[in-house]
Amino acid sequence: MSTSDAAVVQLIAEIQAETLELDNLRKRGASAAELESREHELECLHWRLAATARGAARADLGDAA
């Protein structure tokens, strides 16, 4: 597994953990500000995942050439 592939796997794990935490906060009735902050954090993780996955795909294409 390449470094970029490992980064993708790590980001997926972070997104899963953050999603579970966000669900738990909603169930416990967290404040709107806290939920908004966590949702923003989750959105940032999604963007990081997209960028990292694109980089991994480019690296894989370079290896295939």
MIGUPA-599998 format. One record per atom (N, C-alpha, C, O, CB): residue number from 1; residue in three letters; atom name; x, y, z. Coordinates in nm, 3 decimals. Glycine has a CB too. Example, Ala and Ser with C-alpha at 12.3 -4.5 7.8 and 13.67 -1.06 7.14 Angstrom:
<rs>
R resi resn name      xx      yy      zz
R    1  ALA    N   1.319  -0.569   0.780
R    1  ALA   CA   1.230  -0.450   0.780
R    1  ALA    C   1.320  -0.330   0.780
R    1  ALA    O   1.424  -0.332   0.846
R    1  ALA   CB   1.131  -0.447   0.905
R    2  SER    N   1.285  -0.225   0.708
R    2  SER   CA   1.367  -0.106   0.714
R    2  SER    C   1.290   0.003   0.787
R    2  SER    O   1.341   0.114   0.804
R    2  SER   CB   1.408  -0.060   0.572
</rs>
This chain:
<rs>
R resi resn name      xx      yy      zz
R    1  MET    N   0.086  -0.118   0.000
R    1  MET   CA   0.000   0.000   0.000
R    1  MET    C   0.090   0.123   0.000
R    1  MET    O   0.182   0.134   0.081
R    1  MET   CB  -0.097   0.000   0.123
R    2  SER    N   0.063   0.215  -0.092
R    2  SER   CA   0.142   0.337  -0.101
R    2  SER    C   0.105   0.433   0.012
R    2  SER    O   0.006   0.416   0.081
R    2  SER   CB   0.123   0.404  -0.238
R    3  THR    N   0.187   0.534   0.026
R    3  THR   CA   0.162   0.636   0.128
R    3  THR    C   0.030   0.709   0.100
R    3  THR    O  -0.046   0.737   0.193
R    3  THR   CB   0.277   0.737   0.132
R    4  SER    N   0.004   0.739  -0.028
R    4  SER   CA  -0.121   0.809  -0.061
R    4  SER    C  -0.242   0.719  -0.038
R    4  SER    O  -0.348   0.767   0.003
R    4  SER   CB  -0.118   0.857  -0.207
R    5  ASP    N  -0.228   0.589  -0.064
R    5  ASP   CA  -0.338   0.496  -0.035
R    5  ASP    C  -0.364   0.488   0.115
R    5  ASP    O  -0.479   0.483   0.158
R    5  ASP   CB  -0.305   0.356  -0.091
R    6  ALA    N  -0.258   0.487   0.192
R    6  ALA   CA  -0.273   0.483   0.338
R    6  ALA    C  -0.341   0.610   0.389
R    6  ALA    O  -0.420   0.606   0.483
R    6  ALA   CB  -0.135   0.466   0.407
R    7  ALA    N  -0.310   0.723   0.326
R    7  ALA   CA  -0.373   0.850   0.366
R    7  ALA    C  -0.523   0.846   0.336
R    7  ALA    O  -0.603   0.896   0.415
R    7  ALA   CB  -0.306   0.969   0.292
R    8  VAL    N  -0.560   0.786   0.223
R    8  VAL   CA  -0.702   0.773   0.189
R    8  VAL    C  -0.773   0.687   0.294
R    8  VAL    O  -0.880   0.723   0.342
R    8  VAL   CB  -0.720   0.711   0.048
R    9  VAL    N  -0.713   0.575   0.328
R    9  VAL   CA  -0.772   0.485   0.428
R    9  VAL    C  -0.785   0.556   0.563
R    9  VAL    O  -0.887   0.542   0.631
R    9  VAL   CB  -0.686   0.357   0.443
R   10  GLN    N  -0.683   0.633   0.601
R   10  GLN   CA  -0.687   0.705   0.728
R   10  GLN    C  -0.799   0.810   0.728
R   10  GLN    O  -0.871   0.824   0.827
R   10  GLN   CB  -0.552   0.773   0.755
R   11  LEU    N  -0.813   0.882   0.618
R   11  LEU   CA  -0.920   0.983   0.610
R   11  LEU    C  -1.058   0.919   0.616
R   11  LEU    O  -1.149   0.974   0.678
R   11  LEU   CB  -0.905   1.065   0.482
R   12  ILE    N  -1.074   0.805   0.553
R   12  ILE   CA  -1.202   0.735   0.559
R   12  ILE    C  -1.234   0.697   0.703
R   12  ILE    O  -1.348   0.711   0.748
R   12  ILE   CB  -1.200   0.608   0.469
R   13  ALA    N  -1.134   0.648   0.775
R   13  ALA   CA  -1.154   0.612   0.916
R   13  ALA    C  -1.192   0.736   0.999
R   13  ALA    O  -1.279   0.728   1.086
R   13  ALA   CB  -1.026   0.547   0.974
R   14  GLU    N  -1.128   0.849   0.971
R   14  GLU   CA  -1.160   0.973   1.043
R   14  GLU    C  -1.303   1.017   1.012
R   14  GLU    O  -1.375   1.062   1.101
R   14  GLU   CB  -1.060   1.084   1.005
R   15  ILE    N  -1.344   1.005   0.886
R   15  ILE   CA  -1.479   1.043   0.848
R   15  ILE    C  -1.582   0.954   0.917
R   15  ILE    O  -1.684   1.003   0.965
R   15  ILE   CB  -1.497   1.036   0.695
R   16  GLN    N  -1.554   0.825   0.923
R   16  GLN   CA  -1.645   0.733   0.991
R   16  GLN    C  -1.658   0.769   1.139
R   16  GLN    O  -1.768   0.772   1.193
R   16  GLN   CB  -1.598   0.588   0.976
R   17  ALA    N  -1.545   0.795   1.203
R   17  ALA   CA  -1.547   0.829   1.346
R   17  ALA    C  -1.620   0.961   1.369
R   17  ALA    O  -1.700   0.972   1.462
R   17  ALA   CB  -1.404   0.838   1.401
R   18  GLU    N  -1.594   1.059   1.285
R   18  GLU   CA  -1.660   1.190   1.300
R   18  GLU    C  -1.810   1.179   1.275
R   18  GLU    O  -1.890   1.245   1.342
R   18  GLU   CB  -1.599   1.293   1.204
R   19  THR    N  -1.849   1.096   1.180
R   19  THR   CA  -1.992   1.075   1.151
R   19  THR    C  -2.062   1.012   1.272
R   19  THR    O  -2.172   1.053   1.308
R   19  THR   CB  -2.010   0.987   1.026
R   20  LEU    N  -2.000   0.913   1.332
R   20  LEU   CA  -2.057   0.850   1.451
R   20  LEU    C  -2.070   0.950   1.565
R   20  LEU    O  -2.171   0.955   1.634
R   20  LEU   CB  -1.972   0.730   1.495
R   21  GLU    N  -1.966   1.030   1.583
R   21  GLU   CA  -1.968   1.130   1.690
R   21  GLU    C  -2.079   1.233   1.665
R   21  GLU    O  -2.149   1.273   1.758
R   21  GLU   CB  -1.831   1.201   1.702
R   22  LEU    N  -2.094   1.275   1.541
R   22  LEU   CA  -2.199   1.371   1.506
R   22  LEU    C  -2.336   1.312   1.533
R   22  LEU    O  -2.424   1.381   1.586
R   22  LEU   CB  -2.186   1.413   1.359
R   23  ASP    N  -2.357   1.186   1.498
R   23  ASP   CA  -2.485   1.120   1.526
R   23  ASP    C  -2.511   1.115   1.677
R   23  ASP    O  -2.623   1.139   1.721
R   23  ASP   CB  -2.485   0.977   1.468
R   24  ASN    N  -2.407   1.083   1.754
R   24  ASN   CA  -2.422   1.078   1.900
R   24  ASN    C  -2.456   1.216   1.957
R   24  ASN    O  -2.539   1.228   2.047
R   24  ASN   CB  -2.295   1.025   1.965
R   25  LEU    N  -2.392   1.319   1.905
R   25  LEU   CA  -2.420   1.455   1.952
R   25  LEU    C  -2.565   1.493   1.922
R   25  LEU    O  -2.632   1.555   2.004
R   25  LEU   CB  -2.324   1.556   1.886
R   26  ARG    N  -2.612   1.455   1.804
R   26  ARG   CA  -2.752   1.485   1.768
R   26  ARG    C  -2.848   1.414   1.863
R   26  ARG    O  -2.946   1.472   1.907
R   26  ARG   CB  -2.782   1.443   1.623
R   27  LYS    N  -2.818   1.288   1.895
R   27  LYS   CA  -2.905   1.210   1.984
R   27  LYS    C  -2.907   1.269   2.124
R   27  LYS    O  -3.009   1.264   2.193
R   27  LYS   CB  -2.859   1.064   1.989
R   28  ARG    N  -2.793   1.325   2.167
R   28  ARG   CA  -2.785   1.383   2.301
R   28  ARG    C  -2.837   1.526   2.305
R   28  ARG    O  -2.843   1.587   2.412
R   28  ARG   CB  -2.642   1.380   2.350
R   29  GLY    N  -2.875   1.579   2.190
R   29  GLY   CA  -2.930   1.714   2.187
R   29  GLY    C  -2.826   1.823   2.203
R   29  GLY    O  -2.848   1.921   2.275
R   29  GLY   CB  -3.032   1.728   2.295
R   30  ALA    N  -2.713   1.808   2.138
R   30  ALA   CA  -2.607   1.908   2.146
R   30  ALA    C  -2.656   2.041   2.088
R   30  ALA    O  -2.754   2.046   2.014
R   30  ALA   CB  -2.480   1.860   2.070
R   31  SER    N  -2.585   2.145   2.124
R   31  SER   CA  -2.623   2.279   2.077
R   31  SER    C  -2.605   2.289   1.926
R   31  SER    O  -2.527   2.216   1.865
R   31  SER   CB  -2.540   2.388   2.149
R   32  ALA    N  -2.678   2.382   1.869
R   32  ALA   CA  -2.670   2.405   1.724
R   32  ALA    C  -2.528   2.446   1.685
R   32  ALA    O  -2.478   2.405   1.580
R   32  ALA   CB  -2.771   2.513   1.680
R   33  ALA    N  -2.463   2.525   1.767
R   33  ALA   CA  -2.327   2.570   1.737
R   33  ALA    C  -2.230   2.453   1.734
R   33  ALA    O  -2.144   2.445   1.646
R   33  ALA   CB  -2.281   2.674   1.840
R   34  GLU    N  -2.243   2.362   1.830
R   34  GLU   CA  -2.154   2.246   1.833
R   34  GLU    C  -2.179   2.156   1.713
R   34  GLU    O  -2.084   2.106   1.651
R   34  GLU   CB  -2.174   2.167   1.964
R   35  LEU    N  -2.305   2.135   1.679
R   35  LEU   CA  -2.337   2.052   1.562
R   35  LEU    C  -2.283   2.116   1.434
R   35  LEU    O  -2.227   2.048   1.349
R   35  LEU   CB  -2.489   2.031   1.550
R   36  GLU    N  -2.300   2.246   1.423
R   36  GLU   CA  -2.251   2.316   1.303
R   36  GLU    C  -2.099   2.304   1.292
R   36  GLU    O  -2.046   2.285   1.182
R   36  GLU   CB  -2.292   2.464   1.307
R   37  SER    N  -2.031   2.315   1.403
R   37  SER   CA  -1.886   2.303   1.404
R   37  SER    C  -1.842   2.164   1.360
R   37  SER    O  -1.750   2.150   1.279
R   37  SER   CB  -1.831   2.334   1.544
R   38  ARG    N  -1.908   2.063   1.412
R   38  ARG   CA  -1.875   1.924   1.375
R   38  ARG    C  -1.909   1.896   1.229
R   38  ARG    O  -1.835   1.825   1.161
R   38  ARG   CB  -1.949   1.825   1.466
R   39  GLU    N  -2.020   1.950   1.182
R   39  GLU   CA  -2.058   1.931   1.042
R   39  GLU    C  -1.956   1.996   0.950
R   39  GLU    O  -1.922   1.942   0.845
R   39  GLU   CB  -2.198   1.990   1.015
R   40  HIS    N  -1.906   2.113   0.991
R   40  HIS   CA  -1.803   2.180   0.912
R   40  HIS    C  -1.675   2.096   0.909
R   40  HIS    O  -1.611   2.081   0.805
R   40  HIS   CB  -1.774   2.321   0.970
R   41  GLU    N  -1.639   2.041   1.024
R   41  GLU   CA  -1.521   1.956   1.032
R   41  GLU    C  -1.536   1.834   0.941
R   41  GLU    O  -1.441   1.795   0.873
R   41  GLU   CB  -1.497   1.911   1.178
R   42  LEU    N  -1.655   1.775   0.940
R   42  LEU   CA  -1.681   1.660   0.855
R   42  LEU    C  -1.672   1.698   0.708
R   42  LEU    O  -1.617   1.623   0.627
R   42  LEU   CB  -1.820   1.601   0.887
R   43  GLU    N  -1.725   1.814   0.673
R   43  GLU   CA  -1.717   1.861   0.535
R   43  GLU    C  -1.571   1.881   0.493
R   43  GLU    O  -1.533   1.846   0.382
R   43  GLU   CB  -1.796   1.992   0.518
R   44  CYS    N  -1.491   1.937   0.581
R   44  CYS   CA  -1.348   1.955   0.551
R   44  CYS    C  -1.280   1.821   0.529
R   44  CYS    O  -1.196   1.808   0.440
R   44  CYS   CB  -1.279   2.031   0.666
R   45  LEU    N  -1.314   1.722   0.610
R   45  LEU   CA  -1.257   1.588   0.591
R   45  LEU    C  -1.296   1.530   0.455
R   45  LEU    O  -1.215   1.466   0.389
R   45  LEU   CB  -1.304   1.494   0.703
R   46  HIS    N  -1.420   1.553   0.413
R   46  HIS   CA  -1.464   1.506   0.281
R   46  HIS    C  -1.382   1.571   0.170
R   46  HIS    O  -1.341   1.503   0.075
R   46  HIS   CB  -1.613   1.535   0.260
R   47  TRP    N  -1.358   1.701   0.181
R   47  TRP   CA  -1.277   1.771   0.080
R   47  TRP    C  -1.134   1.719   0.080
R   47  TRP    O  -1.075   1.699  -0.026
R   47  TRP   CB  -1.279   1.923   0.105
R   48  ARG    N  -1.078   1.697   0.200
R   48  ARG   CA  -0.941   1.642   0.208
R   48  ARG    C  -0.936   1.503   0.145
R   48  ARG    O  -0.840   1.470   0.076
R   48  ARG   CB  -0.894   1.635   0.355
R   49  LEU    N  -1.039   1.423   0.170
R   49  LEU   CA  -1.044   1.289   0.111
R   49  LEU    C  -1.047   1.298  -0.041
R   49  LEU    O  -0.974   1.225  -0.109
R   49  LEU   CB  -1.167   1.212   0.162
R   50  ALA    N  -1.129   1.387  -0.095
R   50  ALA   CA  -1.138   1.402  -0.240
R   50  ALA    C  -1.003   1.440  -0.299
R   50  ALA    O  -0.961   1.382  -0.399
R   50  ALA   CB  -1.243   1.507  -0.276
R   51  ALA    N  -0.936   1.536  -0.239
R   51  ALA   CA  -0.806   1.580  -0.290
R   51  ALA    C  -0.702   1.469  -0.278
R   51  ALA    O  -0.623   1.448  -0.370
R   51  ALA   CB  -0.759   1.704  -0.215
R   52  THR    N  -0.702   1.399  -0.167
R   52  THR   CA  -0.606   1.291  -0.145
R   52  THR    C  -0.631   1.176  -0.241
R   52  THR    O  -0.537   1.117  -0.294
R   52  THR   CB  -0.612   1.243  -0.001
R   53  ALA    N  -0.757   1.143  -0.262
R   53  ALA   CA  -0.791   1.033  -0.354
R   53  ALA    C  -0.751   1.068  -0.498
R   53  ALA    O  -0.704   0.982  -0.572
R   53  ALA   CB  -0.943   1.003  -0.348
R   54  ARG    N  -0.770   1.196  -0.537
R   54  ARG   CA  -0.725   1.237  -0.670
R   54  ARG    C  -0.575   1.222  -0.684
R   54  ARG    O  -0.526   1.173  -0.786
R   54  ARG   CB  -0.766   1.383  -0.699
R   55  GLY    N  -0.503   1.261  -0.583
R   55  GLY   CA  -0.357   1.246  -0.584
R   55  GLY    C  -0.315   1.101  -0.592
R   55  GLY    O  -0.221   1.067  -0.664
R   55  GLY   CB  -0.298   1.310  -0.460
R   56  ALA    N  -0.385   1.015  -0.518
R   56  ALA   CA  -0.354   0.872  -0.521
R   56  ALA    C  -0.382   0.815  -0.659
R   56  ALA    O  -0.306   0.731  -0.709
R   56  ALA   CB  -0.435   0.797  -0.414
R   57  ALA    N  -0.490   0.859  -0.721
R   57  ALA   CA  -0.525   0.810  -0.854
R   57  ALA    C  -0.420   0.854  -0.957
R   57  ALA    O  -0.381   0.776  -1.044
R   57  ALA   CB  -0.665   0.861  -0.896
R   58  ARG    N  -0.375   0.978  -0.945
R   58  ARG   CA  -0.271   1.027  -1.037
R   58  ARG    C  -0.142   0.947  -1.019
R   58  ARG    O  -0.076   0.912  -1.117
R   58  ARG   CB  -0.244   1.179  -1.014
R   59  ALA    N  -0.108   0.918  -0.894
R   59  ALA   CA   0.013   0.839  -0.868
R   59  ALA    C  -0.001   0.700  -0.927
R   59  ALA    O   0.094   0.647  -0.985
R   59  ALA   CB   0.040   0.830  -0.717
R   60  ASP    N  -0.118   0.641  -0.913
R   60  ASP   CA  -0.141   0.508  -0.969
R   60  ASP    C  -0.132   0.510  -1.121
R   60  ASP    O  -0.078   0.417  -1.181
R   60  ASP   CB  -0.279   0.454  -0.925
R   61  LEU    N  -0.184   0.614  -1.184
R   61  LEU   CA  -0.174   0.628  -1.329
R   61  LEU    C  -0.029   0.644  -1.373
R   61  LEU    O   0.012   0.589  -1.475
R   61  LEU   CB  -0.258   0.746  -1.377
R   62  GLY    N   0.047   0.719  -1.296
R   62  GLY   CA   0.189   0.737  -1.325
R   62  GLY    C   0.265   0.607  -1.315
R   62  GLY    O   0.355   0.581  -1.395
R   62  GLY   CB   0.251   0.839  -1.232
R   63  ASP    N   0.229   0.524  -1.217
R   63  ASP   CA   0.293   0.394  -1.200
R   63  ASP    C   0.259   0.299  -1.314
R   63  ASP    O   0.339   0.212  -1.349
R   63  ASP   CB   0.253   0.332  -1.068
R   64  ALA    N   0.140   0.317  -1.372
R   64  ALA   CA   0.094   0.227  -1.478
R   64  ALA    C   0.157   0.260  -1.612
R   64  ALA    O   0.157   0.178  -1.704
R   64  ALA   CB  -0.058   0.232  -1.490
R   65  ALA    N   0.211   0.380  -1.624
R   65  ALA   CA   0.268   0.423  -1.754
R   65  ALA    C   0.404   0.362  -1.779
R   65  ALA    O   0.465   0.388  -1.883
R   65  ALA   CB   0.280   0.575  -1.759
</rs>
